[in-house]
């Protein structure tokens, strides 16, 4: 499975990060261990939502959509 996830900063609740991964637990751990330049500034993180896809291509396409203005509006309203 491939996951598109949105995490939310606990220390800065107005900050979100959207990504795609094959291992959600490992990726969240990486964000909280300072292994990502952007996310290390706003740690700790918690999972806000995630969606599972069988196809890696579908997951990547949905992640790209969520990073567009209309995708961000969708996520804010629906996710």
Buried (B, 14 or more C-beta within 10 A) or exposed (E): EBBBBBBBBEEEEEBBBBBBBEEBEEBBEBBBEEEBEEBBEBBEBEBBEBBEBEEEEEBBBBBEBBEEEEBBEEBEEEB
